[in-house]
Amino acid sequence: MTVRSVDALQVRLLAEELADLLTDTVHGGASVGFLAPLDRAVAVAWWKERAAAVAAGDLAVWVARFDDRLVGTVSLAFPDKPNSRHRAEVVKLMVHRGARGLGLGRRLLTTAEEFAAAAGRTLLHLDTESDSPAERLYRSAGWTRAGEIPDYAASPDGVLRPTTLYYKSITR
C-alpha cells in the first residue's frame, strides 16, 4: 500500500479514479457532502474543480493505492485569513469499502497530520457524522471532541444527521 501527495495536474489526471472512490463512499452511506445516487460525471467534475485549489496551495491531497487501485484519499484545506494560518481542516478522508479494515484510514490521517506539523500548522479540525465509523477513528487517533451540531447535514439518503466537531493540537 502506498500513500503519496498529488499536485494539481495529478488531481485532474486521477479525477476518474477519485470519482469512483467518491461514489463508492457515498453509495456506502458515508456523509461526505453528496446525496445518493451520486452521478459519476458529477463526481468527476467535482474532483477536477479541486485542482485549482491544489494549484493555489489552498488544498493538499493524498491518494492511497493498493494493488494498483486507488483505494483512499485525504485532503487538508488551508484557510486564507491571516489570523488562521496556524490551522488546517482535514477534509474528504475516504477509504474504498473493499479496502477498509487494513489501517488505511489511520495511515491517511497520520500522513495529513505529519504534513500539517511540518508545514507549521499547530491545530487541525474536522467534522464528521455523529456515531459514524469515522468518529471511532478520530477518537482512537487522539482527536478531541469539541461538540455536536444537530441536523447539520443530510446523509446520502437525505436524512438530516448531527455532526461532531473534532480538533487536534499538533507539533513537529
N, C-alpha and C positions, 0 to 999 in steps of 0.2 A: 504494500500500500504506500503510495506517495502523496504528499501534500506539497503544493507549490503555489506561489503567488502568480497572478496573471496580470498583464498590462492591458491597456485599452484595446489594442488590436486583438489580443488573445481572447478577450471577453467577446468581441464581435465574432471571431472565428469559432468560439466554443458555444455560441448562443443556442444552437440547435440541441447540443447535449445538455446544456444548463436548463433549457426549456423542458427537456424530458425529465430532468430531476425535479424541477418545479412542479410540473403537472403530476408526477408521481407523489410528491409530498402533499399537494392539495387533495388529490383523489384519495390519499391515505388518511385524510381527516385533519391534517395539521393546519393550524391557523397561521398563515404567513402572508396575509393580506389579500388573498384571492378567494373567490367563490367557485364551487364546483357546479357543473363541469367547467374546467378551465380549458379554453380553446388553445391548442398548441401554438397557433400563429400569434395569439396574444402574448403567450409566454416568451416566444422567440423575440418579439418586438420589445417586450419589457426588458429582457436581458440586453439587447442591443442598445437600448436607451441608457443603460448603466455605464456603457463605455465612455461617455462624455465625462461623467463624474470621476471615473478612474483616471482619465487623461488629465483632469483638472487637479487631481490629488485630493479630492473630497471623499473618495471611496477607495478602499483597498479590498481586493477579492482574492481568495484562495480556493483552489479546487483540489479534490482528492480523487485519485484513480486507484482502482483495484482491478487486476486482470484486464488492463487496458480499457476499463469502463469508467466514465465519470460518475462517481457514486456519492459525492458530497461537496459542500461548499460552505463558506462563511465569509462575511464581509464586515469591515469596520467603516463606519461613517464618521467623518471628522467635521465638527461644527465650524462655521465660518466666522463666528463672532469672536472678537479679541478677548473677551472675558471667559471663553470656554475652550481655549487652546490646550488645556491640560487634560481634556477628557475625549472619549470617543464612545460611539454606540455600536454594540455588536448587533448586526442585523443579518437576517436570512441564513441562519445556521440550519442546513438541511442535510439529511442523510437518506439516501435511497432506501426504501423499505427492505430491499433484498440485501442490504449491507449493514443493517442495524445489528447491534449486539457484538460488534467487533472492536469497540472502543474508538470508533471513528469520530463520533460527536465530541468526545473528550479531547481527542487529538486536534481537531479543528479549533476548538475553543482555546486550547493551550497555545496553539500557533498564533491566534489573534491576540491573546494576552501578551505573549512574548514580544510580538511585533510592536504592540502599543507601548510596552515598557521601554523597548529600545528606542522608540521614537519620542520618548519623554512624556508620554501620557501617564498620568497617575491615577486616573479614575475611569472606569468603564461602567456603562449602564446598558440595560436592555429591558424589554418587556416580553412576556410570554403568556400564552393562555393558561389561566389558573388550572391547577390539577392535571396538567398535561405531563406526558413523559419527559418533555424538555425541562420542566420545572425540577424534576428529580436530578437531572444532570447538573443544573446550575447550583443547586444546594450542595451536591456532593463535591463540586469543584470549588467550594469556598465562597460562593457568592452570597450576599446578604439581601434578604427580603426587605424591601422598603415599604410595601403596601400593595393594596389591591384596588382596582377601579372596576366597579360593576358595569355590566353591559358595554364594555369598551369596544369590542369588535365582533363582527359576525364570523362564526366558524364557517368552514367551507360549505356546510349545508344551510347557511343563512340564519342560524340561531345566534342571538346576541349572547356573548360569553364574557365573563370577567377576565381581566388581565392582571398579572402580578408583575410588579416592578422590582428589579434587582440591580445591585451595584457591587462593584469590587474595586477596592483600592489596590493599586499595583505599584511596584517599584522595580527598578532594574536589577 
